[in-house]
Amino acid sequence: MNRFVHRRAASAVMSAALLVLAALPAGAQGAAPGAVAGPPAPLALIAQFAPFVLVFAIMYFMMIRPQQQKAAELGKLQAALAKGDRVLTQAGIYGTVVGVDEDKVVLRVDENVKLEFQRSTIVGRAGEAKK
């Protein structure tokens, strides 16, 4: 599933959550006009904050967690680079790893053409299908 589908789904969830929040009553329920409201009961406080907790949980599982998982996967890929790996850079350059340093990678992009990149610019292996 690509990131646009995730954004569209997250947008739909946020819209639904806002509709639920808008439908909640703003004042005390069943209070007589002109009556002085006392402190809300603990159950009423929980009911007021439950939609916010629900929206945060949905956002966490739809947006934040997948991004963290993808970043961790990319970190593992960059740490495991070895000679002979065919990779893709952020600039869209495909190359074969011919040298690996602590923070640099040397790629052969053509016969007698070698380019040096930072490890962090490697975004994937060539030929891998994107999820």
N, C-alpha and C positions, 0 to 999 in steps of 0.2 A: 504494500500500500504506500503510495507516495505521500510526500508531505502536504500536498494540496488537499488530498482527501482527508488527512488528519485535521488540517485547519478548518475545512468545511464542516467536519463532524463536530469539532470543538465549538465552532461558531453556532451551530444548531443547538448544541447543549447549553451554551451560554444564553441564547435567546429563550430557550425553554425555562431556564433557571430564573431569568429576569421576569418572565411572565408569572412564574410561581410567586416570586417576591412581590410583584405588583398586586397580586390577588390577595395577599395577606392583609388582614385589617391592621390599620395603623394605631388605633386607640384601644381602650379597654373594651372587652366584649361584654355586652349586656349591661353596661353601666347606665344608670339613670342620668338624664340631662342635668347638668349642674352639680352632680355628685363629685366629691373630692376623691380622687383615686389614691389608694394607699400604695405601698411598695408592691411590685408584682410578685406573685408566688414563684417559687423556684421552677416549677414545671412550665410556667409561662415564659420565663427567661430562656429555658432550654428550647422551647418552641420558637422563640424569636431568633435564636442564633443557629438553629438547625439548618436553615437554608444556606447560610453563609458557609457552614462546615461542609455541607453537601456540594456546593459550587466549588470550593477549594479542592475537595477530594476528586471531583470529576476532572478539574483542570490538571491536578497532579497526575492522574492516571492516563489522561488523554494527551497531555502536552509535555510536561516536565520529565516524567519517568522515561518515555521513549527517547527523548533527547539525551538523557544521561546514559542510557544503554548504548545508543549509537556512538557517543563520545568515548565510552569505555572500549567499545569494539574497535574504533579507529585508533585509540592509544595502543591496544594490543597489536594491531596490524603494523603500526609504525615501529614498535619495539622489536617486532619479529622479522624485520627486513633482513634479507640475506642476499648474497651474490646470486645472480641468475633469475631473481624475481622480476617479472614483467609488471610494471606499475603505471598508475595514472597520477599526474600531479594536479594541483588546483588550477593551473594554467591550461589544462587540457593536453598536456604533452605526455605521450606514451614513451616509455623507455625501459631498458633492462638494467637492473642494478649491477654495477661493476665494482663499486667500492662503497663501504659503509664505515662511517666514523661515528663518534659519540652523538653529534648533532647534525652531521652532514651526510648526504647520499650523492654518489656520482652515478649518473645515468648515461647509458649509451643510447642515443636516439637514432643514429644512423652510422654507417661505416665511417670511422675516424672522427665522429662527432660525439663528444662527451660534455655533459652539462652537470654542474654542481648545484644541488638544491638542499634546503634545510629539510630535516626529517619531517617536520610538521606540515610541509606542503604536499606530502604524499597522501592522497585521499582514497586510494583503493588499488586493488590488483586488477590488471587488465584482463578482460574476459569474464569477470565475475558479474552475475546478474544483480542489479540493484533491487533492494526489497521495497 
